[in-house]
Each structure stands twice: as structure tokens, then as C-alpha cells.
Amino acid sequence: MTKTAFLRPRSAPAEPMESLTGLLREWLPLQRWFAGKDRPVTDLGVLSMTELFPGCLHLLVHAAHGGVPAPGGTVPAGDCYQLLLGVREHPSPRLGKALIGRVPTGLLAGMTVYDALHDPRAAQLLLERLRRPGTAGPLRFECDGAQQVPAGLVPRLMTAEQSNSSLVYGDEYILKVFRRIQPGVNPDLEVPGALARQGCHRVPAPVAWLGTTYPFKATLGVLQPYLRNASDGWTLALDALASGDDFTAQAHALGRATADVHLALSSAFPIGAPGENGRTAAAMTERLTAAAHAVPALQPFVPGLRTAFAALATCDAGPPAQRIHGDLHLGQVLRAGREWFVIDFEGEPSRPLSERRSAHSPVRDIAGMLRSFDYAARQRRPWRPEWARRCREAYCAGYAARAGWDPRKKHGLLRAYETDRAVYEVLYEARHRPDWLPVPMAAIERLAVRGD
């Protein structure tokens, strides 16, 4: 019997968890997908622990923080994370980067714990569970019966910087394992499935998925077709900049693709309500206030930025609110052959799931892509603002050609949403990539002073 055989679904024995807590408390903040890097972990508790298969534990853990500074006091903070932990007495030396540590005490004493997604054997066994619908304690494995996933596909863990973890199987499928878990259906399962039923070919459809029913219902992972030989928009844009090539034709086609997805979303999730600009402007102003409190460099620009949100409250409603992508940028689109595809409908993981699944103006997605062109143009000196301007124009023109309305003619809406996105970027970069902070700050200065 293995040392993990005593574990039972929904059971979180105090002794083994206490022996892991110290290791995880040090390891979690070092992970790219950990959201609380700027705050110490004050408590770490297990919500669910299941032996997925011998030598592999599935955990949902809650990392609590002392509180987030906010005007008038502090706000309690904490997040739920999904972990797949390998447990071996003598792990392979090839797992060096995945090692978490040796358990000092308890029933797992002397065993070495590591991130199991780095283990090819564990990754293959995980795919086998997804290929056959079934359960493991509170975990639920489901699949699209019309699509047959072959056995024996060789896994590899993607190393790109991201807020989740992804495994590619045989260059045929990609499994996104969500790290930060919230109750409810994840949009990255819900939206691609709905768009597939609409016949939208620009979004890979779900093939299989993993969820849990305890301690709450939630989506844990989604398996989709992998677009082999595809390049993401960010890489293509940087390549074009490096070689001095024009990118406007690709930007125009990307605008059309974005409109195609928006039109399919409006059909798949019929809402059709007018935008509530006053409420949206108030929420944007509130986010600005909180961000300026956390990042003092924002404070001199707050009065100018507020004018963008004040103008939003009084401008025309614009296109109806609908389901959108929620975090659209060049890294969320792939070009395979002559076609653009849109991926990663999870939205911004830092925002509540209910907000990410609700209706928003499609201008929010457009503003995200426009900001992404600006990011690309500022990757190396000298900055290329004119390159970004041409791409922005071409993207909006392509969108207008397909959608029937031109984002450039919604200046008040576009300025407000782009400002809100830039404020989010400042907060993100200050917490995760301080060296990148000058990029959104340049946009903040432009939007606060000139408003264009």
C-alpha cells in the first residue's frame, strides 16, 4: 500500500496536510499563476484532497492573506488554487524544476512532493481519465461522445508565461488546467461549447473537461483541439516589428475575426440589453481609485483619467451589451494558415466569475486588442507608436467591415474602455512585472492629458 492510500475523497486529514503546509506556503508564491505575490500567505487550508491515482494527489487549497489595503481600511483576501501533487520516495532527476520539497513529518514523512503536471507519466494518466467519463470522489470527468481522443499521446507541459497550466498531447490536443478556482462554470468551457453549436469555426470546441462538486461546483480543466503550426498574434506582431514588415493586413483580418466571434456570441447568448454607461463609469472610477491607492505613480493622472469615465456616463449607449471574450489581446489569438482563431475565454482571472460571465460592451474587447498593439510597439527602443497607430486603424476598419458599426466613431466609449484597461495593466505590472510598468504608464499619460 502506498503512503497516499489512506487518503479518501473529500477527506483532508490534518496530519498529512500540516506536513505539506510549510512546503506549499513557500512554493505557491513563486508560481507564475499565484495571484497574491504582493501579500504574505497568512494561512493555508485544504478544501478538498483526492487520490487521483497512486502517487498523485488532487488538491484544492485556500491561500489566505492578511488583507488588501484599501481606502478606509483593509479588505480580507484569499484565493482557491488547484494543485496536482506527485508523491514519490525517489522522484526522477528530470523533475528537478518541479520539486516542491521533502515532507518532514506525518504519514508522508520522507516522501518528496512535486508538481505532477511536469511528470509525463502523471500527465498521461490524467488524459486517460479524461478519455473515459467517470468520477474520482468529488471530481467529474466528462467528454463529448462524438469525438474520440486516441490513447498514448505524448504530453508536454507548455512553458509560456500564463495564469494557468497547459499540457499539449501529441500536438493534437491541449489541456488547460485552471489554477485559480472560483465556483461556477468557467467561461473557457461554456463559451467555446456554445460557439461550436453556433457553427463558429474561429474557436476550438471542447473535447473533454474536468470539474468538481466539492467544496463547490466548479470547472477545473478543459481539453480542446490543438492548432498545430499556428502562431499567436503576439509573436507574429513582434516578428513583423523586428523585420520592419507591415502588419496592417493581419490586423484588418483580425478585426474581422473579432467581429465574427462577437456576432456568434450575441446569437449564442442573446441578451440585447442596452449598455448601462452610468453604472459602468462608476465601476471604472472605483477601480481607478483602488489602483491609484496601490500604485502611487498613478495618482497625478487621476483627475485627467476621471474625465474619460465622466464622459462615458453621458455619451450614447453604443452597441448592446453581450457576452464577450473579456481579456482579448494578441496573445489570445492564433493564426493558422490564412485564418485567425480566438482562444482563452476565461476572462481576467482576477475578476469574479459572475462578472466574467455577465454581459459587457463589445468595445471592451476592442480596447483590449488596441492596447495590445501598443504593448507590441513598445517592446524595444525606439518605440514604434506609428506602427501601433496603423494597426489600430486597420483593426477597427476590419471590425467595422464585418460588424456593421465602426469602433472609431464611438470615441467616448473607446477612450473610457481603453483607459480602464490601461489602469488594470498598471496594477498588474506593478504587482507582477515592474520592469514593464512604463508601457501602460505611457498610455496613462496620453489618455489623461490628450484623451486620444
Steps between C-alpha positions, in 0.01 A plus 500: 500500500632844412537771758220687328254212520350628824360805325133503415300738278365801689728407786777730608681330789667760718831320533593463131377848421696656784812325376445650153403850611851626560620380161202644312514830685848558359434351156166658408611867492779409258258372235414718202128436550493592868300820534614620843870564440481843660337368819630242750309174537362510854321167489483200270212256524387199302150508357512166319756220469457199272736225397460531124711190439784337696772754565294804393287719727246751376460795738293813521668729751403840635779753543397777736665841520497748783303750296525736206557869577205710391361844576358490851671178609585155372295243313544129585648308211558143394482267202434135422766319295507164326809284554598161363777366719721206423619303804807276465777379720759539224371725217676515166784755479323637190234643733750735659316824417170351612616395846320657794691328778534201730224458758659519847231346721172310496386203297679639192828551686798437277297523179583765240215714366504664157272663245358196321426688178875487430493119523429336159358190668255702710406711196423185298288355780310828523416478129382141549254622765371763258457249219248301706215675683494420870562625851770502765343618823368850430684520166299456181651403163278568197548499125327565169390154395515596133877552516740216571832591662769243415706335773875527543549863397833632627454796738710813536447785741492842339751740650347827380421752771131476585249499786422128462690185398462334160595154377529420129435139401663380179450841337133399466337623821568756768381470860468821696517435874349795684704600801286767666159345561167673558154343539303462177547408137822642358439707183784312329274194502164671463578742216692275254232234540223748423689645203560153358125444506465828308735369232768760577826355364726761659498339846621142572216300658536313835573128467511403870494679833561454871289643782428462867190495718677563831552733683303672223417432136775629275682438172857379550629436147406487130645289216477652149654435157851639469563717196834365385726729297303799626669816626355734759433859408756633747785304342390596149480867593848501658643318198349763271644780711845339510511455123343837419199334334157654483235335717190687389363222277518254788347757736212561259432124474520473879239774532266302273563184705420685822173621351415144388544377857297787644215433257504130592504586870199729464310211337616235747424716805212729399486792739461812290474736797622854449825593666472661844769760458437675830547185705800396288663842546453479877664156510792624289546799731499270802767278343710808423480615862610160629782474245631848582507404868709192419726666238592857601638575151139512379389772740609810298293379205179416687317831427564469126405133489176567683390727216493196270261321733289811554464534122395135476212561737350757262584359153274281287445144614679349202458135400288281730667320787571134428731214593854585396847349521591710802880501471572541129855575390756377248595206720143370492480459122666246271565516128502166319539527125297803393250483787489661845366300795403630845588304815496532881150621585568483872510878528712680759554243780532780756138600448202310647362221285152652510639818345692308233182310401281811487426728204736783410548738212697342213706820506676353802651223286593748228677723751697201629631423152587864433701508821678184387620666180641776717678244721658336195621833362677578829697178540832652397649841447427705306130460569282477191179693577431554128504122441246458778282781361484338156414161650229654716345671197512181292357288781205736552439518124493121476262481794270761345493316167356191668304637797322784322611770746834676538672508842685816397171686488431410865780721633358548850441128546836399358696753706331391824553129441859549388566711809347233724719237335813711544420546870469123535834458322673742737378305801598167343849611397570661836419171672650250256740666252625837629741533207198520267328778693618779263295346217152555650617818673576651159140427400372641829680828434362517146144419602503738798649798317368477142222246531571334165 
